[in-house]
Amino acid sequence: MTEQSDLFSAPAPADQAQPAIKIKALRDQLNHWAHQYYVLDEPTVPDAEYDRVFRELQALEAAHPDLVTPDSPTQRVIGAVMEGLASVRHAVPMLSIHTETDTEATGAQAFDARVRRELGLSESDPAIEYVAEPKFDGLAMSLRYENGRLVQAATRGDGEVGEDVTHNIRTIRQIPLTLPGGVPPLLEVRGEVYMRRADFDALNERQREQGGKTFVNPRNAAAGAVRQLDSGITAQRPLSFFAYGLGAITPPGDGGPVFRTHYEMLQTLKLWGFPVAAQVQIAVGATELVAFHQRVGASRDALPYDIDGVVYKVNSLQLQRDLGFKTREPRWAVAHKYPAQEMATKIEGIDVQVGRTGKITPVARLAPVFVGGVTVTNATLHNLFEIRKKGVRVGDTVIVRRAGDVIPEVVGVMPGKRTGYVPNFRMPAACPVCGSDVVREKGEANHRCTGGLFCAAQRKEAILHFAARRAMDIEGLGDKLVDQLVDANVIRTLPDLYRLGLTSLIALERMAEKSAQNVLAALEKSKQTTLPRFLFGLGLRHVGEATAKDLARHFGTLDAIMDASVEQLLEVNDVGPVVAQSLHTFFQQPHNREVVEQLRACGVTWPEGPVAERAPQILAGKTVVLTGTLPTLSRDAAKDMLEAAGAKVAGSVSKKTSYVVAGAEAGSKLAKAEELGVPVLDEVGMLALLSGTGA
Ligand code: IVH
């Protein structure tokens, strides 16, 4: 330290200076990791390491409370309970966008034509450059940073005055509390707070289990979470954020940045630590707008969040200024919609369905309705409590939601449409399929049929599950055939499958001798299997493929698994008390052991032996996506090989994807990989990778 600094800045006492420096270092480290994890979707350290450093910071701050500042990563949930939300006048109004409800290509063409007309361009003038973005279905937010610190978050409100929700927005991990050096002293970032579908489903599932209020859709859940008075509640409802614009910012005259295009501004926001959607791209002219609308529309179901359209914005900020506004809407932007994911229709009846585990699900039979791009005639009502809570009755006009690849569901009743008295729906006391008692266990929201494998519905599902591709892989044993076999009482238990003869098969309607022979051949082939496939095929509650693999790896033989105590089962990777207990109970039942013995007696066999050495996990932590048809390997074989090497095999391509393995006729996933710069391999490349000689 120089003499001068001794004079000018009184040094902190030694025991203060050290913790302050240490605290800063820990915060920087945590912020860096959090940005990689939450914003870039690219975790670089194990969660345990993050937690360890987080706790170290917490302990230091607890010992030095005077060093705690609101922008510390420990201060995201401060448990602030407000009495009401204060009003905030926006420094720059938050505008809305003109909505183009023509969901066809003509919607985009009309916008481009309007922009060109208003700019006075003729046909010979060059095409306009736009930025095309998804239209996120959440709620607009304005984030105000002063000197690189988040000081205020406000909802849109009426565009002029919104509500102060800073305490809640601080809980969103994707929103930085501090910004890197070099950002303008005043910066307002505008964007959308939303809830990812998976987070929404998990939240509703949790609420349903606890008998709490469920949310109609991710947007409502997000809006409710943002407007909580208690930020502790918001913190339990995981929210996400995408930036798409600016509010007030230090002007260039005062040293603020000069942006020439909207795209350049978005890229800068990304550098400053804000999440910007990967789909955002430049589109030139109406043709590229149309292509974007179609491409994003085709991948809409696969996106992890809801969108209700796309937004086109003129890229040049000078042209934006030239175009200006019409009342509250900019002339340089438009929202181009997709068909709605929620529609109203009438309930014509309520049936119940019996699932593989006996769960009885009430299903609404609907007047056909076009929603989320398909015609829907059935929608789940989940369980009796959901029906009661929503007050659904036959004849009601309800709102049906179909988003993503999920089963359509009834989310609510349109008020005031009921005419006359309709009795409440009642759960049947007996299973509609087998007549066994229907019960609801204490603390459970679901009703179940007690018939077990005596119940034809459960038997059918159990057989289909056993025969499934990733279980015993019995080709040709589909639901039509299983229906016939169970209804004709030819098959009562799983081993009966292997006792099928040509005569009983040909006796079935529409079964030619050739197909019967194929089924028998497939059954014969399936007898040579693996322990994980067999275990998974038994369809034990809570035992998915991954758990079946873990069990097989840990114990090596089926007998060891069947004889294991709960304690021994708990030693298996990822097996918790619920799974251990359910496995133990299953194999304690003589009739279940009998099924296993009979299957073995029929010739079902797999290699057994001492616990297999785990293959070297050379792809641990990597995510791989398979697409198209590989020249020699089946999709499943490739998946098994990748998983054995520790890779996670995912269904869709994102920035997180480590490799895409593409075969013939690879489509949008390959295109997406190329767009994101994800390495693409063919089968040979994949094999090289697995052998440790590849990329
Ligand atoms: S830009 C001047 N971009 O849609 C334009 N808005 O009425 C200001 N929204 O409530 C908004 N995705 O919350 C813009 N990529 C996007 C958007 C988007 C969703 C919402 C926004 C606002 C509404 C526009």
Residues whose N, C-alpha, C, O or C-beta is under 5 A from the ligand:
A	BS01	IVH	L95 S96 I97 E133 P134 K135 F136 L139 A140 E192 Y244 V311 P330
